[in-house]
């Protein structure tokens, strides 16, 4: 198992246990709080008002005898011009509309029933004025005045439209004044300053009301009702009210208690950290993990293996809040434990034994047992370390420098069959130089008389490779390949010689650190896979079997498009001369800037152009490809960065829906040597560059999109 040479070499002997006889199982208990999916609270803000009604007043002039003359009407003490006793409706309408404050009116005239005279009905058409002052009448110029009756009456009182502001408050915290026509988005912004989280605010309309629907987010407390104050409203019948439309559920919250062996914690928030802090003083060593969703949270308590079978935790969830919260405590996995015990033995050459040694023997007992075995020589034991689950002794073999003793040490073994405890094991671990073991070199010419050469030969551990990057390169070599050693491999020193073998070709390498080195791939005559192995003496190579793939130099056919804006962002499609593997990690170098490929298929590599370097005077740049991020193609494909196009006008700006109109687009700077296209909406058509300033395109046929409008009619005053 080991070989020791030289004075002071040391070996560690350790016994380790993890519980009762058999597989170690740790106790796992789970505390889980759940609740069913909850609905969101919905509250309604309703603003209502009276229907808009136009005011109608009636003027009646009657007499039992024939009459002549004229009369006047007044509004707010302002009089009309004289109106003949039989004035037409249009004359009365014109006279009234000439009085300040009357506004637009509509007048109808009918003959009085069963008597001489006329009746004029005046409808005030300005809806925003509400109820109007009564018109006053003057019949002084009616002949005969005494026999004539001129009266005014209000047939329909007008109503005022809704206007002003209102205020909403939550738990005493008000919003600013809100306009009666506030949008849903604006109201949500206002409410966000006083309410718990809001999911959405929507707005709907009816003939005489507006409804805002407020949907609350789920929280650990039931939302209070929003309060409305309509003191700032004006208009006939204006009012604002609130109500709860859908009572919402409440997310779990509050606290709980946990008891272990009848000893309880104080109140604990629903938090893994808080649970760990509260439970630590009363329960065996453990770790806690947690997982949660919107409607559940679970805590998984994993006790130390030495805790064994742990009594089930008891949860008091009486102070957990929320809608329909249920609590479950389960044992996911029962634990077990048994103490380390018994004894072990040291044997030599499988024939001689030290006799039983207690699992926790003193240093002197171990030393005495070792020195009874043949050829061990003097030993020094100590210190003895008490581990979490066992003991460890360090043994120094003082005579290991003697060749006779060294060979005997290689025959020492441990026998732990008498140890008790789960997975009780013993290990005998040599502590040796990580660079290997040095032995003196002797030579002879007769097989008997050896001569000391004063030279040392060093044995090293096996070289095992872990990984290599990159995994491919061109056949002409020059790829820098970085190789990482596996954990079980020998380690390297910075000044150490190393060699890499690519197939049958051997090249020297350089050490980067104790576990990494790099080599330059040699040139080969043909593409294909070769094994890569490592040696530190140029003769004995590793046998891990890492493969490096030699490939022919990448050849590019074309790049499209050939031009794009200096801001970058153009997706280039690079056509390859030969099929490539989509599994390779490709990159492009565009004008000296390396960008990763966004997409690869068997025939194309796609890269997005970076912005043109600031201050660069070169607009036409080279485009090349690599599949190992070192060696690039040399195809000499080029891409040209261009200034962004700009447009200043279009002539004509309109045309028939059937299309076919030749449109000239003015702007710049257009290249006469390049193709051009125009897009009308979502339709793309070919264009013609006429000059650096103009492009001509023919409009496509327009496909109209139907429009839907709602027309609402209302009737009032009937």
Secondary structure, DSSP 4 states (H G I P E B T S, - for coil): -----STT-EEEEEEE--SSSSS----EEEEEEEE---PPPEEEEEEE-PPP---EEEEEEEESS--EEEEEEEETTEEPPPEETT--HHHHHHHHHTSTTT-SEEEEEEEPTTSEEEEEEEEE--GGG-SPPPPEEE-TTEESTTTEEEEEEEEE---PPPEEEEEEEETTEE---EETT--HHHHHHHHTTTSS-EEEEEEEEETTEEEEEEEEPP-SSPPPPPEEE-TTEESTT-EEEEEEEEPPP---EEEEEEEETTEEP--EES-HHHHHHHHHTTS-SEEEEEEEETTEEEEEEEE-GGG-SPPPPEEE-TTEESTTEEEEEEEEE-------EEEEEEEETTTEE---EETT--HHHHHHHHHTSTT---EEEEEEEEETTEEEEEEEETTTTSHHHHHHHTTEEEE-TTEESTT-EEEEEEE--TT-EEEEEEE-SSSS--EEEEEEEEE-PPP-EEEEE-SEEETT---EEEEEE-TTSPP--TT---EEEETTEEEEEEEEETTEEEEEPPP-SS-EEEEEEEESSSSS-----EEEEEEPPP-EEEEE-SEEETT---EEEEEESS---TTS--EEEETTEEEE-SEE-SSEEEEEPPPPPTT----EEEEEEESSSS------EEEEEEPPPEEEEEESS---TT---EEEEEEEPPPTTS-EEEEETTEEEEEEEEETTEEEEEPPPP----------------
